[in-house]
Every structure is written in structure tokens, then in C-alpha cells.
Amino acid sequence: MTVSLLEGRKVALVHDWLNGMRGGEKCLEVLCELFPEADLFTLIHDKGKLSRTIESMRIRIFHSEYALWFKKIPTLSSSFPTGDRAV
């Protein structure tokens, strides 16, 4: 299944941190199913705590020391190097 509006475009998925399967991650899982070729950008990734669908994505970690960067998350997440991808 594809979303025709974005067909032929690069897509990036962005999530603040991936450290368990809660509501936001369940929504992200659906987006990962819709866009399996997308890159997934995040600040934190705790391997093994997510669904197979999310774990199978190309996950690009921006920073893993979230305790040090917690206050800067809004600024950091807006500076992900997503290039020409639709975000």
C-alpha cells in the first residue's frame, strides 16, 4: 500500500525516542508499514523494545545520551538531516 500523494518521493519518519511500544510507537508502526523504504530518524533507540516492523527500518540515531539533551529535544529534532525527504 502506498500513499499516492507521496509516490515517487523520499520519505523520512521522525520520532523523538524509541524506547518502548506505547501509543506514539504504535502509530509510528503503521507509518512504517505504509512507508517501508523511509529512513527513521530518532534521538534514542533501545534495540529490542520495539515491534519487528519498526526494528526492520533504517534507523538513524541522532544522539543516544538523551538525559543530557532532554531540554534541547525540540531544537535537535528540527535539525535532523532529512535532506529532500518529505517529513
Summary of the structure (lengths in Angstrom):
residues: 87
radius of gyration: 12.9
end to end distance: 18.4
largest distance: 40.0
contacts: 222
relative contact order: 0.25
helix: 36%
strand: 23%
